[in-house]
Amino acid sequence: YLQEQAAADGSDVKQGDLLYRIAPEDYQAALDQAKAEIERDTATLDYARSNLGRGTELAKSGYLAKDSFDQRTSTLRAAEAALAVDRAALRTAELNLGYAEI
């Protein structure tokens, strides 16, 4: 939604002058959500790393089944991928918020 028209129609403007401001609330909300998802998935990744570390020691000692170890490895990879998706969403949200001022 158009929030403000900074330059009147037909007026002279220079490069870099603000022409329009679009309501940034939706874009800011998307940015806030992306930041929160990074926090959440960072915690998930930290746990997955820790869990795999424990699993590695248990597997070396023969106290952890191969399937359980593979699950921990898969969980770590999934957490890494989720964080990569979150970071891409953050970049997109930052870019979109930047478009609120034309």
MARTIDREN-215969 format. One line per field, with one value per residue: x, y, z of N, C-alpha, C, O, CB in turn; residue in three letters. Coordinates in Angstrom, 1 decimal. Glycine has a CB too. Example, Ala and Ser with C-alpha at 12.3 -4.5 7.8 and 13.67 -1.06 7.14 Angstrom:
! MARTIDREN-215969
neast 13.2	12.8
nnorth -5.7	-2.2
nup 7.8	7.1
caeast 12.3	13.7
canorth -4.5	-1.1
caup 7.8	7.1
ceast 13.2	12.9
cnorth -3.3	0.0
cup 7.8	7.9
oeast 14.2	13.4
onorth -3.3	1.1
oup 8.5	8.0
cbeast 11.3	14.1
cbnorth -4.5	-0.6
cbup 9.0	5.7
residuo ala	ser
This chain:
! MARTIDREN-215969
neast 0.8	0.5	2.1	3.1	3.6	6.4	7.5	6.0	3.8	5.3	7.3	10.7	13.3	16.2	18.7	18.4	16.6	13.8	10.8	8.4	6.9	6.2	4.0	5.6	5.0	4.2	6.5	8.4	7.4	7.8	10.6	11.2	10.1	11.8	14.2	13.6	13.2	15.7	17.0	15.6	16.2	19.0	19.3	18.3	20.2	22.5	21.8	21.6	24.2	25.5	24.2	25.0	27.7	27.8	26.7	28.7	30.8	29.5	29.0	31.5	32.3	30.6	28.0	25.9	23.5	24.0	22.0	20.8	22.9	23.1	20.7	21.1	23.1	21.7	19.8	21.4	22.3	19.8	19.1	21.2	20.6	18.0	18.7	20.2	18.2	16.7	18.4	18.5	15.9	15.9	17.6	16.0	13.8	15.0	15.8	13.2	12.1	13.7	12.7	10.6	10.9	11.0
nnorth -1.2	2.2	4.5	7.1	9.8	11.2	13.0	15.4	14.9	15.4	17.0	18.0	15.7	14.3	11.7	9.2	10.6	10.4	9.0	7.5	6.0	2.9	1.2	-0.4	-2.4	-5.1	-6.1	-5.7	-7.4	-9.9	-9.9	-9.9	-12.4	-14.1	-13.7	-14.8	-17.4	-18.1	-18.0	-20.1	-22.3	-22.3	-23.1	-25.6	-26.8	-26.6	-28.4	-30.8	-31.1	-31.5	-33.8	-35.6	-35.6	-36.9	-39.3	-40.2	-40.9	-42.9	-44.8	-45.5	-46.9	-49.0	-48.9	-47.8	-48.2	-48.6	-47.6	-45.7	-43.9	-43.1	-41.8	-39.6	-38.3	-37.6	-35.9	-33.8	-32.9	-32.1	-30.0	-28.2	-27.6	-26.5	-24.1	-22.9	-22.4	-20.6	-18.4	-17.6	-16.8	-14.6	-12.9	-12.3	-11.1	-8.8	-7.6	-7.1	-5.4	-3.2	-2.3	-0.8	1.8	4.0
nup 0.0	-0.8	1.1	1.2	-1.0	-2.0	-3.8	-5.8	-8.6	-11.8	-10.8	-10.5	-10.0	-8.5	-9.0	-6.6	-4.9	-2.8	-4.0	-3.6	-0.7	0.5	2.5	5.2	6.9	6.4	5.2	7.2	9.1	7.9	7.8	10.6	11.2	9.7	11.0	13.5	12.8	12.1	14.6	16.0	14.4	14.6	17.2	17.0	15.3	16.9	18.9	17.4	16.5	18.9	19.8	17.8	18.3	20.8	19.9	18.2	19.9	21.4	19.3	18.5	20.7	20.5	21.6	20.3	17.9	14.3	12.7	14.4	14.7	12.1	11.9	13.5	12.1	9.8	10.9	11.7	9.1	8.0	9.7	9.2	6.5	6.9	8.2	6.2	4.4	6.0	6.1	3.5	3.2	5.0	3.7	1.4	2.7	3.8	1.4	0.2	2.1	1.7	-0.7	0.0	0.0	-2.7
caeast 0.0	1.2	2.0	3.5	4.2	7.4	7.7	4.8	3.8	5.8	8.4	12.1	13.9	17.5	18.9	18.5	15.5	12.6	9.6	7.3	7.1	5.2	3.8	6.6	4.7	4.3	7.9	9.1	6.9	8.5	12.0	11.2	9.9	13.0	15.2	13.2	13.4	17.2	17.3	15.1	17.0	20.3	19.3	18.1	21.5	23.4	21.4	21.9	25.7	25.8	23.7	25.9	29.0	27.6	26.5	29.9	31.5	28.8	29.1	32.9	32.3	29.7	26.8	24.9	23.3	24.3	20.8	20.7	24.0	22.7	19.6	21.7	23.8	20.7	19.2	22.3	22.2	18.6	19.2	22.1	19.8	17.0	19.4	20.5	16.9	16.3	19.3	18.0	14.6	16.3	18.1	14.9	13.0	15.8	15.7	11.9	11.9	14.4	11.9	9.5	11.2	11.4
canorth 0.0	3.4	5.3	8.5	10.2	12.2	14.0	15.7	14.5	16.4	17.7	17.6	14.9	13.8	10.3	9.0	11.2	9.5	9.3	6.9	5.1	1.9	0.7	-1.4	-3.3	-6.5	-6.5	-5.8	-8.7	-11.0	-9.8	-10.4	-13.9	-14.7	-13.6	-15.7	-18.8	-18.4	-18.3	-21.4	-23.4	-22.3	-23.9	-27.0	-27.2	-26.8	-29.7	-31.9	-31.3	-32.1	-35.2	-36.4	-35.8	-38.0	-40.5	-40.7	-41.6	-44.2	-45.7	-46.0	-47.9	-50.1	-48.7	-47.1	-48.9	-47.9	-46.9	-44.5	-43.0	-42.5	-40.8	-38.4	-37.6	-37.1	-34.8	-32.7	-32.4	-31.4	-28.8	-27.3	-27.2	-25.6	-22.9	-22.3	-21.8	-19.4	-17.3	-17.1	-16.0	-13.4	-12.0	-11.9	-10.2	-7.6	-7.0	-6.7	-4.2	-2.1	-1.8	0.0	3.2	4.0
caup 0.0	-0.9	2.3	1.0	-2.3	-1.5	-4.9	-6.6	-10.1	-12.7	-10.2	-10.8	-9.0	-8.7	-8.6	-5.1	-4.2	-2.5	-4.7	-2.9	0.4	0.6	3.9	5.4	8.0	6.0	4.9	8.5	9.8	7.2	8.3	12.0	11.2	9.2	12.1	14.6	12.3	12.2	16.0	16.3	13.7	15.1	18.4	16.6	14.8	18.0	19.5	16.5	16.6	20.2	19.8	16.9	19.0	21.7	19.2	17.6	21.0	21.7	18.2	18.6	21.8	20.3	22.4	19.5	16.6	13.1	12.3	15.3	14.3	10.8	12.1	14.1	11.0	8.9	11.6	11.6	7.8	7.8	10.5	8.4	5.4	7.3	8.5	4.9	3.9	6.8	5.8	2.2	3.5	5.6	2.6	0.7	3.5	3.8	0.1	0.1	3.0	1.0	-1.8	0.6	-0.4	-4.1
ceast 0.9	1.0	2.2	4.0	5.1	7.6	6.4	4.9	4.3	7.0	9.7	12.7	15.3	17.6	19.1	17.4	14.4	11.4	8.4	7.7	5.9	5.2	4.7	6.2	4.8	5.7	8.7	8.7	7.7	10.0	12.1	11.0	11.1	14.1	14.9	13.4	14.9	17.5	16.8	15.9	18.4	20.4	19.1	19.4	22.5	23.1	21.8	23.4	26.1	25.4	24.5	27.2	28.9	27.5	27.8	30.7	30.8	29.0	30.5	33.0	31.4	28.3	25.7	24.8	23.6	23.2	20.6	21.7	23.6	21.6	20.1	22.4	22.8	20.0	20.1	22.3	20.9	18.6	20.1	21.3	18.7	17.6	19.8	19.3	16.5	17.2	18.9	16.8	14.9	16.8	17.0	14.0	13.7	15.7	14.3	11.6	12.6	13.6	10.7	9.7	11.7	11.8
cnorth 1.2	4.2	6.8	8.7	11.4	13.3	14.1	15.2	15.7	17.2	17.2	16.9	14.6	12.4	10.2	9.6	10.2	9.9	8.8	6.1	4.2	1.4	-0.5	-2.5	-4.8	-7.0	-6.6	-7.1	-9.9	-11.1	-10.3	-11.9	-14.6	-14.8	-14.6	-17.2	-19.1	-18.7	-19.7	-22.5	-23.4	-23.2	-25.4	-27.6	-27.5	-28.1	-30.9	-32.1	-32.0	-33.6	-36.1	-36.6	-36.9	-39.3	-41.1	-41.5	-43.0	-45.2	-46.3	-47.1	-49.1	-50.0	-48.1	-47.8	-48.0	-47.1	-45.6	-43.5	-42.3	-41.5	-39.5	-37.6	-36.9	-35.9	-33.6	-32.1	-31.6	-30.1	-27.8	-26.8	-26.2	-24.2	-22.1	-21.6	-20.6	-18.2	-16.7	-16.3	-14.7	-12.4	-11.5	-10.9	-8.8	-6.8	-6.4	-5.4	-3.0	-1.5	-1.0	1.5	3.3	5.5
cup 0.0	0.4	2.1	-0.5	-1.9	-2.6	-5.6	-8.0	-10.9	-12.1	-10.6	-9.7	-9.4	-8.4	-7.1	-4.3	-4.0	-3.3	-4.0	-1.7	0.5	2.0	4.2	6.3	7.6	5.8	6.2	9.2	9.2	7.7	9.7	12.0	10.7	10.3	13.2	14.1	12.4	13.7	16.4	15.6	14.1	16.4	18.0	16.0	15.9	18.7	18.7	16.5	17.8	20.3	18.9	17.6	20.0	21.0	18.6	18.7	21.3	20.6	18.2	19.7	21.6	21.0	21.6	18.2	15.4	12.7	13.1	15.0	13.0	10.9	12.7	13.0	10.1	9.6	11.5	10.2	7.5	8.6	9.8	7.2	5.8	7.6	7.2	4.3	4.6	6.4	4.4	2.4	4.2	4.6	1.8	1.4	3.6	2.5	-0.1	0.9	2.4	-0.1	-1.3	0.3	-1.8	-4.4
oeast 1.9	-0.1	1.6	4.7	4.6	7.9	5.7	6.0	3.9	7.6	9.9	12.6	15.6	16.8	19.8	17.2	14.1	11.1	7.4	8.9	4.8	6.2	4.6	7.0	5.3	6.0	9.6	9.5	8.0	10.5	13.0	11.6	11.5	14.8	15.7	13.8	15.2	18.3	17.5	16.3	19.1	21.3	19.7	19.8	23.2	24.0	22.3	23.9	26.9	26.1	24.8	27.8	29.8	28.0	27.9	31.3	31.5	29.1	30.7	33.8	31.4	27.6	24.6	25.7	23.5	23.4	20.3	21.4	23.8	21.6	19.7	22.4	23.0	19.7	19.6	22.2	21.0	18.0	19.8	21.4	18.5	16.9	19.6	19.3	16.1	16.7	19.0	16.6	14.2	16.4	17.0	13.6	13.1	15.5	14.1	10.9	12.1	13.8	9.9	8.8	12.7	12.2
onorth 1.3	4.5	7.6	7.8	12.5	14.4	13.2	15.3	16.8	18.0	16.0	17.3	14.5	11.8	10.9	9.3	9.3	11.1	9.5	5.6	4.6	1.4	-1.5	-3.4	-5.6	-8.1	-7.5	-7.7	-10.8	-12.1	-11.1	-12.6	-15.6	-15.8	-15.3	-18.0	-20.3	-19.7	-20.5	-23.5	-24.5	-24.0	-26.2	-28.7	-28.5	-28.9	-31.9	-33.3	-32.9	-34.4	-37.3	-37.7	-37.7	-40.3	-42.3	-42.5	-44.0	-46.4	-47.5	-48.1	-50.1	-51.0	-47.8	-48.1	-46.8	-45.9	-44.5	-42.3	-41.1	-40.5	-38.4	-36.4	-35.8	-34.9	-32.5	-30.8	-30.6	-29.1	-26.6	-25.6	-25.2	-23.2	-20.9	-20.6	-19.6	-17.1	-15.5	-15.3	-13.7	-11.2	-10.3	-9.9	-7.8	-5.6	-5.2	-4.5	-1.9	-0.4	-0.5	2.3	2.6	5.8
oup 0.7	0.7	2.8	-1.0	-1.7	-2.2	-6.0	-8.6	-10.7	-12.8	-11.0	-8.5	-10.6	-7.7	-6.5	-3.1	-4.8	-3.3	-3.9	-1.7	0.6	2.7	3.5	6.6	8.3	6.1	6.4	9.9	9.9	7.9	10.0	12.8	11.3	10.4	13.7	14.9	12.6	13.9	17.0	16.3	13.9	16.6	18.6	16.3	15.8	19.1	19.2	16.4	17.8	20.8	19.3	17.4	20.1	21.5	18.5	18.4	21.5	20.8	17.9	19.5	22.4	21.0	22.2	17.5	15.5	12.2	12.6	15.0	12.9	10.2	12.3	13.0	9.7	8.9	11.4	10.0	6.9	8.0	9.7	6.9	5.1	7.3	7.2	3.7	4.0	6.3	4.2	1.7	3.9	4.6	1.4	0.8	3.6	2.5	-0.6	0.5	2.5	-0.4	-2.1	0.4	-2.1	-5.5
cbeast -0.9	0.8	3.0	4.5	3.1	8.7	8.9	4.4	2.4	4.8	8.3	13.0	13.1	18.6	20.1	19.8	15.0	12.4	9.7	6.5	7.3	5.5	2.3	7.9	3.3	3.4	8.5	8.7	5.4	8.4	12.5	10.1	8.7	13.5	15.3	11.7	12.8	18.0	16.6	13.6	16.8	20.8	18.1	17.0	22.0	23.3	19.9	21.4	26.4	25.2	22.2	26.0	29.4	26.4	25.5	30.8	31.6	27.3	28.9	33.9	31.9	30.3	27.1	25.2	21.8	24.8	19.5	20.8	25.3	22.3	18.6	22.7	24.6	19.6	18.9	23.7	22.4	17.4	19.8	23.3	19.2	16.3	20.6	21.2	15.8	16.5	20.8	17.8	13.7	17.4	19.2	14.0	12.8	17.3	15.9	10.9	12.5	15.7	11.3	9.4	12.2	10.1
cbnorth 0.0	4.3	4.7	8.9	10.6	11.6	13.5	17.2	14.1	17.3	17.7	18.9	13.6	14.7	9.8	9.4	12.4	9.5	8.6	6.0	5.9	0.6	0.4	-0.8	-3.0	-6.7	-5.4	-4.6	-8.8	-10.9	-8.4	-9.7	-14.2	-14.0	-12.2	-15.5	-18.9	-17.1	-17.3	-21.5	-23.2	-20.9	-23.4	-27.1	-26.2	-25.6	-29.7	-31.5	-29.9	-31.3	-35.2	-35.7	-34.5	-37.7	-40.3	-39.5	-40.7	-43.9	-45.0	-44.9	-47.2	-51.4	-48.0	-45.6	-49.4	-48.9	-47.7	-45.0	-43.7	-43.6	-41.4	-38.7	-38.6	-38.1	-35.2	-33.2	-33.5	-32.3	-29.0	-28.1	-28.4	-26.1	-23.1	-23.3	-22.9	-19.7	-17.8	-18.3	-16.9	-13.6	-12.7	-13.1	-10.8	-7.8	-8.0	-7.8	-4.5	-2.6	-3.0	-0.3	3.9	3.6
cbup 1.2	-2.1	3.3	2.0	-3.4	-1.2	-5.8	-6.5	-10.5	-13.1	-8.6	-11.2	-8.7	-7.9	-9.4	-4.6	-5.1	-0.9	-6.1	-3.9	1.8	-0.4	4.3	5.8	8.5	4.7	4.0	9.3	9.7	5.7	8.2	12.8	10.3	8.0	12.7	14.9	10.9	11.7	16.9	15.8	12.2	15.4	19.3	15.5	13.8	19.0	19.8	15.0	16.4	21.4	19.3	15.5	19.6	22.6	18.1	17.1	22.2	21.9	16.9	18.9	23.2	20.6	23.6	19.3	16.6	12.0	12.4	16.8	14.2	9.8	13.1	15.2	10.2	8.6	13.1	11.9	6.8	8.4	11.9	7.9	4.6	8.6	9.4	4.0	4.0	8.3	5.7	1.2	4.4	6.7	1.7	0.3	4.9	4.2	-1.0	0.4	4.4	0.5	-2.6	2.1	0.6	-5.0
residuo tyr	leu	gln	glu	gln	ala	ala	ala	asp	gly	ser	asp	val	lys	gln	gly	asp	leu	leu	tyr	arg	ile	ala	pro	glu	asp	tyr	gln	ala	ala	leu	asp	gln	ala	lys	ala	glu	ile	glu	arg	asp	thr	ala	thr	leu	asp	tyr	ala	arg	ser	asn	leu	gly	arg	gly	thr	glu	leu	ala	lys	ser	gly	tyr	leu	ala	lys	asp	ser	phe	asp	gln	arg	thr	ser	thr	leu	arg	ala	ala	glu	ala	ala	leu	ala	val	asp	arg	ala	ala	leu	arg	thr	ala	glu	leu	asn	leu	gly	tyr	ala	glu	ile
